[in-house]
C-alpha cells in the first residue's frame, strides 16, 4: 500500500506546551514507530527549531494546523517556516460556521481564506481545511462541505477529512472520501464509539476497511491518527494502540 501513517500531535497537545515538552513528545512518538507527524496545538516554535527536532528523531512533518492570527497576519513567515522544515501542507483546523453569531459566516470564510489559499498555492504549497461536524449543516439546499468543494477549487484547497467528525455530522466517512477524491492528500483517522465518543483506531465502530479503500483510491498519501479525547488514558498509550492496529493492517 502506498499510504503512510502518522501521528497528529494535537492528541498529545498537553505535553507540547513548552519547547522541552514538545521535543520530548516528538521523541516518544518516534519511539512508538511513527515516522510522520502533523504539528498542531503546540506552543510557538521557530521553523529551524522544529527542523532540528524532526531530523533528530527521524520524523517528517507533512501538515500543520496553523493558528488563525498567523495565517491572517504572518503568512509570509508561515510559508518560510514550512519551507524550513519541509512541509507542503498548511492547514486550518477549525472555522466557526455559526449563522446565529454571524449570518454571513460563509461569505466571511471565502473573503478571508481565498487570498490566503492563493498565496500558499503561489508558494508551491496547498492550503488544507479540516472539518468537524458543523460542515454537515445545510446552508440553503447544500451542506457547507459541498459548498466548500464548489467554491474552493482543488488547486486552492484540499480537505483533511476527519473520519470521526464526518460520522458525528451524520455522514459516511468512506462515501465522503470518495466525493473528495483527488483533494485528500492527508486525512485524520479517529474512531467513533458509542456515546459519540472518540476511540483508539479499531476500538470503535467505524468501518475502516472501506475508509482505507476509498482513501487510497482518492489519492491519500498520509493517514494521521488523532484522538482529541483519550478519556483519562495516556494519549501516548492510545497512539501506540492505534499504531499497532494500523501496522496489523499492513500500514507503516
Kinemage of the C-alpha trace (Angstrom):
@kinemage 1
@onewidth
@group {chain A} dominant
@subgroup {mainchain}
@vectorlist {calphas} color= white
{ca unk a 1} P 0.000 0.000 0.000
{ca unk a 2} L 1.225 3.485 -0.788
{ca unk a 3} L -0.421 5.265 2.136
{ca unk a 4} L 1.688 6.064 5.177
{ca unk a 5} L 0.523 6.522 8.755
{ca unk a 6} L 1.400 9.400 11.057
{ca unk a 7} L 0.528 10.951 14.402
{ca unk a 8} L -1.461 14.172 14.753
{ca unk a 9} L 0.245 15.932 17.665
{ca unk a 10} L -2.986 17.541 18.812
{ca unk a 11} L -3.521 14.170 20.523
{ca unk a 12} L -0.605 14.940 22.871
{ca unk a 13} L -1.023 18.732 22.925
{ca unk a 14} L -0.955 18.909 26.745
{ca unk a 15} L 2.632 17.636 26.633
{ca unk a 16} L 3.660 20.180 23.973
{ca unk a 17} L 3.094 23.494 25.755
{ca unk a 18} L 6.832 24.071 26.324
{ca unk a 19} L 9.653 23.508 23.840
{ca unk a 20} L 11.130 20.893 26.187
{ca unk a 21} L 7.834 19.028 26.349
{ca unk a 22} L 7.340 19.363 22.600
{ca unk a 23} L 10.796 17.912 21.922
{ca unk a 24} L 10.182 15.028 24.341
{ca unk a 25} L 6.789 14.333 22.737
{ca unk a 26} L 8.393 14.067 19.293
{ca unk a 27} L 10.899 11.581 20.722
{ca unk a 28} L 8.128 9.484 22.287
{ca unk a 29} L 6.095 9.481 19.060
{ca unk a 30} L 9.173 8.317 17.127
{ca unk a 31} L 9.768 5.620 19.773
{ca unk a 32} L 6.269 4.222 19.111
{ca unk a 33} L 7.294 3.766 15.475
{ca unk a 34} L 5.638 6.701 13.716
{ca unk a 35} L 7.819 8.422 11.114
{ca unk a 36} L 5.361 11.183 10.152
{ca unk a 37} L 3.662 13.841 12.248
{ca unk a 38} L 1.227 16.701 11.938
{ca unk a 39} L 2.109 19.667 14.141
{ca unk a 40} L -0.951 21.189 15.828
{ca unk a 41} L -1.887 22.573 19.234
{ca unk a 42} L 1.693 23.096 20.414
{ca unk a 43} L 3.472 26.072 21.947
{ca unk a 44} L 5.009 28.582 19.485
{ca unk a 45} L 8.241 27.415 17.830
{ca unk a 46} L 10.819 28.556 15.303
{ca unk a 47} L 10.915 26.765 11.952
{ca unk a 48} L 14.608 25.942 12.369
{ca unk a 49} L 13.990 24.514 15.845
{ca unk a 50} L 11.299 22.164 14.528
{ca unk a 51} L 13.512 21.042 11.645
{ca unk a 52} L 16.275 20.189 14.111
{ca unk a 53} L 13.903 18.167 16.320
{ca unk a 54} L 12.348 16.334 13.388
{ca unk a 55} L 15.774 15.438 11.979
{ca unk a 56} L 16.983 14.272 15.398
{ca unk a 57} L 14.060 11.827 15.642
{ca unk a 58} L 13.891 10.667 12.011
{ca unk a 59} L 10.498 12.350 11.581
{ca unk a 60} L 8.815 14.256 8.752
{ca unk a 61} L 6.088 16.883 9.244
{ca unk a 62} L 3.570 16.641 6.382
{ca unk a 63} L 0.915 19.059 7.641
{ca unk a 64} L 0.281 21.728 10.248
{ca unk a 65} L -2.746 23.343 11.754
{ca unk a 66} L -1.524 26.925 11.904
{ca unk a 67} L -3.139 29.428 14.307
{ca unk a 68} L -5.505 31.854 12.567
{ca unk a 69} L -3.583 35.010 13.638
{ca unk a 70} L -0.506 33.622 11.906
{ca unk a 71} L -2.429 32.770 8.729
{ca unk a 72} L -4.063 36.181 8.579
{ca unk a 73} L -1.168 38.291 9.878
{ca unk a 74} L 2.147 36.446 9.378
{ca unk a 75} L 1.563 34.420 6.230
{ca unk a 76} L 4.952 35.082 4.624
{ca unk a 77} L 6.730 33.888 7.772
{ca unk a 78} L 4.415 30.855 7.976
{ca unk a 79} L 5.348 29.906 4.400
{ca unk a 80} L 9.043 30.449 5.110
{ca unk a 81} L 8.812 28.284 8.243
{ca unk a 82} L 7.136 25.479 6.288
{ca unk a 83} L 9.935 25.719 3.716
{ca unk a 84} L 12.456 25.393 6.547
{ca unk a 85} L 11.002 22.186 7.995
{ca unk a 86} L 9.977 20.804 4.630
{ca unk a 87} L 6.185 20.791 4.904
{ca unk a 88} L 3.938 21.186 1.850
{ca unk a 89} L 0.516 21.414 3.502
{ca unk a 90} L -0.595 24.386 5.615
{ca unk a 91} L -3.817 23.669 7.448
{ca unk a 92} L -6.707 25.447 9.134
{ca unk a 93} L -8.016 23.335 11.997
{ca unk a 94} L -11.393 24.982 12.592
{ca unk a 95} L -13.734 27.623 11.259
{ca unk a 96} L -16.937 28.566 13.130
{ca unk a 97} L -19.769 28.180 10.633
{ca unk a 98} L -22.275 29.608 13.144
{ca unk a 99} L -25.024 31.608 11.456
{ca unk a 100} L -26.556 32.657 14.785
{ca unk a 101} L -23.387 34.560 15.693
{ca unk a 102} L -22.517 35.598 12.148
{ca unk a 103} L -25.227 35.324 9.458
{ca unk a 104} L -22.539 35.923 6.804
{ca unk a 105} L -20.048 33.409 8.207
{ca unk a 106} L -19.770 31.500 4.924
{ca unk a 107} L -19.055 34.624 2.869
{ca unk a 108} L -16.545 35.725 5.503
{ca unk a 109} L -14.736 32.395 5.176
{ca unk a 110} L -14.304 32.892 1.429
{ca unk a 111} L -13.248 36.533 1.849
{ca unk a 112} L -10.629 35.616 4.439
{ca unk a 113} L -9.214 32.369 3.101
{ca unk a 114} L -9.366 32.642 -0.707
{ca unk a 115} L -6.470 35.150 -0.777
{ca unk a 116} L -4.534 33.142 1.829
{ca unk a 117} L -5.013 29.935 -0.166
{ca unk a 118} L -3.902 31.693 -3.368
{ca unk a 119} L -0.710 32.936 -1.740
{ca unk a 120} L 0.012 29.459 -0.346
{ca unk a 121} L -0.548 27.966 -3.813
{ca unk a 122} L 1.759 30.568 -5.368
{ca unk a 123} L 4.429 29.424 -2.893
{ca unk a 124} L 4.089 25.841 -4.169
{ca unk a 125} L 2.128 24.530 -1.190
{ca unk a 126} L -1.525 23.703 -0.544
{ca unk a 127} L -3.981 25.152 1.954
{ca unk a 128} L -5.818 22.355 3.789
{ca unk a 129} L -9.180 22.559 5.544
{ca unk a 130} L -10.059 20.250 8.450
{ca unk a 131} L -13.751 19.511 9.001
{ca unk a 132} L -15.736 18.983 12.156
{ca unk a 133} L -19.434 18.056 12.269
{ca unk a 134} L -20.699 21.621 11.643
{ca unk a 135} L -19.834 21.367 7.933
{ca unk a 136} L -22.765 18.947 7.648
{ca unk a 137} L -25.270 21.746 8.263
{ca unk a 138} L -27.401 22.760 5.315
{ca unk a 139} L -26.941 26.334 4.172
{ca unk a 140} L -29.824 26.625 1.748
{ca unk a 141} L -30.079 23.330 -0.123
{ca unk a 142} L -26.427 22.306 0.250
{ca unk a 143} L -24.170 21.084 3.020
{ca unk a 144} L -21.396 23.501 3.975
{ca unk a 145} L -18.879 20.848 2.907
{ca unk a 146} L -20.483 20.670 -0.558
{ca unk a 147} L -20.377 24.460 -0.877
{ca unk a 148} L -16.691 24.489 0.105
{ca unk a 149} L -15.943 21.833 -2.537
{ca unk a 150} L -17.586 24.004 -5.199
{ca unk a 151} L -16.311 27.429 -4.159
{ca unk a 152} L -12.706 26.492 -3.337
{ca unk a 153} L -11.177 24.728 -6.371
{ca unk a 154} L -8.948 21.710 -5.923
{ca unk a 155} L -5.760 23.607 -6.721
{ca unk a 156} L -6.628 26.121 -3.996
{ca unk a 157} L -7.748 23.956 -1.081
{ca unk a 158} L -7.515 20.346 0.000
{ca unk a 159} L -9.508 18.631 2.745
{ca unk a 160} L -8.068 16.920 5.799
{ca unk a 161} L -11.177 14.769 6.127
{ca unk a 162} L -11.728 13.600 9.718
{ca unk a 163} L -13.479 10.231 9.963
{ca unk a 164} L -14.939 10.823 13.430
{ca unk a 165} L -16.373 14.237 12.639
{ca unk a 166} L -17.936 13.057 9.366
{ca unk a 167} L -19.710 10.327 11.333
{ca unk a 168} L -20.695 12.823 14.053
{ca unk a 169} L -22.233 15.045 11.382
{ca unk a 170} L -24.350 12.181 10.087
{ca unk a 171} L -22.159 11.387 7.096
{ca unk a 172} L -20.432 8.217 5.897
{ca unk a 173} L -16.632 8.683 6.102
{ca unk a 174} L -15.909 6.343 3.176
{ca unk a 175} L -18.531 7.991 0.976
{ca unk a 176} L -17.071 11.429 1.674
{ca unk a 177} L -13.568 10.233 0.899
{ca unk a 178} L -14.988 9.113 -2.447
{ca unk a 179} L -16.658 12.501 -3.025
{ca unk a 180} L -13.430 14.330 -2.188
{ca unk a 181} L -11.166 12.054 -4.232
{ca unk a 182} L -8.138 13.941 -5.514
{ca unk a 183} L -8.420 16.514 -2.708
{ca unk a 184} L -7.472 14.396 0.331
{ca unk a 185} L -3.667 14.047 0.470
{ca unk a 186} L -3.837 13.890 4.277
{ca unk a 187} L -6.760 12.631 6.368
{ca unk a 188} L -7.449 12.148 10.070
{ca unk a 189} L -8.171 8.676 11.393
{ca unk a 190} L -10.259 8.820 14.543
{ca unk a 191} L -12.630 6.060 15.638
{ca unk a 192} L -16.218 6.632 16.765
{ca unk a 193} L -17.593 4.655 19.695
{ca unk a 194} L -20.998 4.503 21.371
{ca unk a 195} L -21.983 7.751 23.092
{ca unk a 196} L -20.340 9.998 20.482
{ca unk a 197} L -17.030 9.006 21.989
{ca unk a 198} L -13.586 9.268 20.375
{ca unk a 199} L -11.733 5.967 20.403
{ca unk a 200} L -8.447 4.300 19.525
{ca unk a 201} L -8.439 3.121 15.895
{ca unk a 202} L -10.067 -0.318 15.767
{ca unk a 203} L -11.745 0.064 19.170
{ca unk a 204} L -14.826 1.937 17.899
{ca unk a 205} L -17.390 1.294 15.180
{ca unk a 206} L -16.149 2.987 12.001
{ca unk a 207} L -15.720 0.617 9.062
{ca unk a 208} L -12.036 1.292 8.415
{ca unk a 209} L -11.765 -1.300 5.642
{ca unk a 210} L -13.921 0.983 3.497
{ca unk a 211} L -12.089 4.087 4.731
{ca unk a 212} L -8.726 2.627 3.690
{ca unk a 213} L -10.082 1.541 0.312
{ca unk a 214} L -11.635 4.901 -0.541
{ca unk a 215} L -8.729 6.921 0.856
{ca unk a 216} L -6.221 5.050 -1.267
{ca unk a 217} L -8.432 5.286 -4.360
{ca unk a 218} L -8.799 9.031 -3.712
{ca unk a 219} L -5.075 9.696 -3.579
{ca unk a 220} L -4.471 9.906 0.160
{ca unk a 221} L -0.762 9.876 0.973
{ca unk a 222} L -0.843 10.103 4.769
{ca unk a 223} L -3.395 8.924 7.330
{ca unk a 224} L -2.845 10.806 10.571
{ca unk a 225} L -4.030 9.278 13.850
{ca unk a 226} L -5.808 11.799 16.053
{ca unk a 227} L -7.651 11.363 19.327
{ca unk a 228} L -8.635 14.699 20.893
{ca unk a 229} L -10.111 12.988 23.947
{ca unk a 230} L -8.413 9.943 25.438
{ca unk a 231} L -10.858 9.734 28.386
{ca unk a 232} L -8.166 9.953 31.050
{ca unk a 233} L -5.838 7.442 29.418
{ca unk a 234} L -2.267 8.330 28.485
{ca unk a 235} L -2.523 9.834 24.978
{ca unk a 236} L 0.796 8.214 24.011
{ca unk a 237} L -0.608 4.799 25.002
{ca unk a 238} L -3.653 5.498 22.798
{ca unk a 239} L -1.395 6.497 19.883
{ca unk a 240} L 0.538 3.253 20.391
{ca unk a 241} L -2.590 1.056 20.262
{ca unk a 242} L -3.760 2.847 17.124
{ca unk a 243} L -0.298 2.377 15.618
{ca unk a 244} L -0.284 -1.343 16.443
{ca unk a 245} L -3.732 -1.772 14.876
{ca unk a 246} L -2.701 0.012 11.680
{ca unk a 247} L 0.552 -1.962 11.440
{ca unk a 248} L -1.506 -5.169 11.814
{ca unk a 249} L -3.460 -3.984 8.763
{ca unk a 250} L -0.273 -3.620 6.726
{ca unk a 251} L 0.429 0.107 7.120
{ca unk a 252} L 3.662 1.752 8.258
